[in-house]
Amino acid sequence: MLKNISLIIIVLLLVTSCKNTNSKQDLAINNTQDPELKSSIQRGKTVYSDFCVSCHMPNGKGVPKAFPPLAKSDFLKNNQEKSIHAIKYGLTGKITVNGITYNSAMVPLGLSDSEIADVMNYINNAWGNNISNIVTTEKVSKIQR
């Protein structure tokens, strides 16, 4: 009986924390003035929820020692083309994010160039990231293996 009550409490805490995170993510979208970027961010949020959330988590903080954070990520900020490349073609090998080395694999997600642009715009403007360069489909299409 005590085990069941503990499990219910844990589930409720997880659900509650996810709801709070989503409202914080929406702040970046609502503060965006450019209607094209705002629309791209909204579409990117859906792509993120469908393809990225299981590894990088709803709050963008990743999984310690397994999947790097996207929230306030120095790697993302300083390596936009590598980040696009990782989404488009996957990523293996060591990378350092916010001073921590990760050595896991990210498989190619099979996204279109426009979906990649949208999810990059979402990630660039969520969880404390403020990367002002809009990622376009044209920019993504120029990223080659």
N, C-alpha and C positions, 0 to 999 in steps of 0.2 A: 504494500500500500504506500509506504513512504517513497519507494523507488518510483512509483507512478506519479506521485505528486511532484517529486523532483524533476522528472522528465517533462511534465506539463509546464512547470515554471521555466525551465530552460527554453522550451519551444516558444513560450510567450515572450521571453526576453529577446530571443533572436528575431521574432516577428516585429516587435516594437523597435528594435535597433535598426532594422532595415527600413521601416517607415520613416524614422527620423533622418536617416541618411539621404533618402530620396528627396526630401524637402530641401536639404542643403544643396544637393546637386542642381535642383531647379533654380536656385538663386543665380547661378552663372548664366543659365539660359535666359532668365527674365531680365538680367542686367545688360544683355547684349542689345546694342542699338541697331546693328545691321540686319535687316530683315532676311537677307540671303543666308547669312551666317546663322541666325536664329533658327531658321528652317532646317538648315543642315545639322545643327546641334540636336534638334528634336528627332530627326531621322536617325542620327548617330546614337542617341540614347537607346533607341529600339534595337539597333544592331548590337550595341554593347550588351544589352539584356539577353539577346539571343545567342551571342557567340563568346563573349569575353568574361561575363560575370562569374562563371564557375571557377576560373583560376584567379582572376584579379579582384574578385569580391564586389558586392554592391557599393562599398565605400571606396573602392579603388586602391585599397591598402595591400592587396595581394595576400600571399601566404608566406610567412617568414621562412627563409631558407629554401623555399620551393619556387614560388612565383613572385616576381618583383612587383613593388607598388607602382601604380600609375599616378596616385595622388602625390602632389608636390614632388614629382620625380625629376631629379637633375638630368638623368639620362634622356628622358622625353624632351625636356627643354633644350638640351644641347645637341640632340641627335634626331632631329625631325625626319630626315631622309632614312636613317637606319630604322627608325620606328615604323615608318611607312613600309619599308622593305620587309620588316619582320611580320607585319600583318599580311602583306601580299605573298611572301614566299616562305614564311616561317623563320625560325631562328634557333641555332644550336651554338653551344659554346658559352664561354664565360662572358658575362657583362657585369659592370659595377653600377649599382643604382643607390644613390644616397649613401655611398661609402660601404655598401655591403655587396659582396660578390655572389652572383647567382650562376649556376651552371646546369640549367634544365633546358628542355626543348619546348619550343612552341611550333606547332604544326601549321602549315598554311591553312587558312580558314576558308578558302574558296570564294572570297567576296569579290564583287565587281569593284572596279576603280571608283565608282561613285559611292558605294557602300564604305569603302576604305576612307575616302575623303570625309564622309559624314561621321564615321566613328572617330577619326582623328580630331575633327572639330569638336566633337563632344568631349573626348578625353582632354584635349587642350584647354577646355574651359570648365572642367568639373573639379571638385575636391581641392580647391585652392590653386589649381593650375590657372595661369593667366597668360597663355601663349597667343598673341594677337594675330599672327599670320594665319589667314584663312587657307585651309588646304583645299585645293580644287581637284576635280577629276583629271584635268590636264596635268597637274603636277604629279599626281599618282601614276598616270599613264607613262610618264617619263622615267619612272624608277624601274630599272631593269636588273636582272640577276647579275 
